[in-house]
Amino acid sequence: MRHFVMCGLATVTLAAAAPAEATWNRASSEHFLIYSEQKPQALREFAEDLEKFDGAVRALRGMDDLPLSQGNRITIFTLRDAADVQRLYGDKSGFIQGFYKGSAAGSIAYVARGDGPSGGRRKATGSNITYESLTGGMDGETILLHEYSHHLMMQDLAVPYPEWLVEGFAEFMSTARFEKDGTVGIGLPAAHRYYGLLNGRMLPLETLLSGKYDKITEEEHESIYGRGWLLTHYLTFEPSRKGQLRAYLMALAKGAEPLQAARDNFGDLKKLDRDLDSYLHRSKLQYLKVSGTALNFAPIQISEVSAGAAAVVPLLAEIKNGIPASGAEAMAQKVRAVERLYSGDELVESTLAEAELDAKHLGAAEAAADRAIKANPRDTDAMVLKGRAMLERAVEASGSSKHDLFEQARNTFISANKIDSEDPEPLADYYEAYAREGRRPTDNAVAALHYASDLAPQDLGLRMNSALAYLQEEKPQDARRALIPIAYDPHGGDFAKVARSMMERIDAGDAKGALAAAAAGSAAASSSP
């Protein structure tokens, strides 16, 4: 467990594409695996700041770390410019600077590469910052820190958080400042939200606190982020409001209606609205400083990737983002061309295994995975891909060989788990192998599912399967705990609605009704075009 020292409060004063390097480098740290064309020193500083940020957020939330795992790190691809990020995301607006996807198979983030260390966030040590030095748009690193804040919150979400606070907390964390002395400043002004806060169409405070956003405009929805940040910041630092946020969350956890919980704990909402407006125009705002000497982590390992890996990393970035069925064969052909030049390279072979699996070439996927395992017998990613190829072959098989193939797949997942017991992916796949065979999962398989969900709460599908298994085990309170991150995911859509419906039935003592709500939600999703 890490131990942290808080340096206390500071204040911030408010007033009114580089050339590409030819080499891919890889940074390996406790929580991140980063592929980048940045120079080694810039990449090292970027990785170090991400680890410091991880520690600072955990310090502020009082969070323990999850057991460290090579397989449960976030993989980050730093791309040459925002256009590459937008192409992968499918964004035609030119707005997206970075994005993140949470999954037990390995959470992924994509950001545009900055010109300097940490996207220019390293500034001179001091507590006074002019507003002009903080202005600017939301860059890729701000988005990365915002999304990583969500990632961490999911690990520690024991009570419901309303959407305004989920986004407000992430905005609060996303403006982290990394000082030259190693100190991390948290809670600096979200300058990228100031224009909207000062000039945009604000969502009325009562609507913001009600959580009813079905009929709001796009501009009003943007204010959930801006006003969510402002309210989070205000309730965190304003002495007269001390303890109100915690009491409000406890009321929500007990089932209070959101707007009533706000009135009961924040008092007169019209006064709160006036106080927020006054707070926005203060000349100084406080922020927290976390001592750099307390943010200890293992040394960052920087290495230049092999020639084969350098050739395949751009394709791997696309594969991890998800290849549509219509493009799977073309992608497999591209990776095969690289593999012909660099046969036996571990990353090339594991990437080919994933591409062949996407293209439904199961034998070729298994053969490529075997070559990756030969290059590195501890390559758990390749083992998982091999197991998945076996699993798909088992589904297609008939006769006596069918069960044998399922057993081989499960044994492969077990082998991966023995190498990295804290990686959620082989645990989840081990359980899935029983479901795909149509067999009742063993107690050990169900335990593997629950532990995988605890290790990767960002994977909402996995989390839902864990909740359903708890209900079938007649453990409704455990199911309710598993549902909380789904129910209050601001981007959860209909999935979140189903989770909230299930929680309502659990709270009413109707576990069977919760299962029925899940089945109805699944049927509705299946019938959607």
Secondary structure, DSSP 8 states (H G I E B T S, - for coil): -----EEEEEEEE--------S--EEEE-SSEEEEESS-HHHHHHHHHHHHHHHHHHHHHHT-------GGGSEEEEEESSHHHHHHHHT--SS---EEEE--TT--EEEEE--SSGGGGTEE-S-S---GGGT-S---HHHHHHHHHHHHHHHHT--S---HHHHHHHHHHHHT-EEETTS-EEES---GGGHHHHHHS----HHHHHHT--TT--HHHHHHHHHHHHHHHHHHHH-GGGTTHHHHHHHHHHTT--HHHHHHHHH--HHHHHHHHHHHHT-SEEEEEEE-GGG------EEEE--HHHHHHHHHHHHHHH---HHHHHHHHHHHHHHHHHSTT-HHHHHHHHHHHHHTT-HHHHHHHHHHHHHH-TT-HHHHHHHHHHHHHHHHH--TTHHHHHHHHHHHHHHHHHHH-TT-HHHHHHHHHHHHHHT----HHHHHHHHHHHHH-TT-HHHHHHHHHHHHHTT-HHHHHHHHHHHHT-TT-HHHHHHHHHHHHHHHTT-HHHHHHHHHHHHHHHHH--
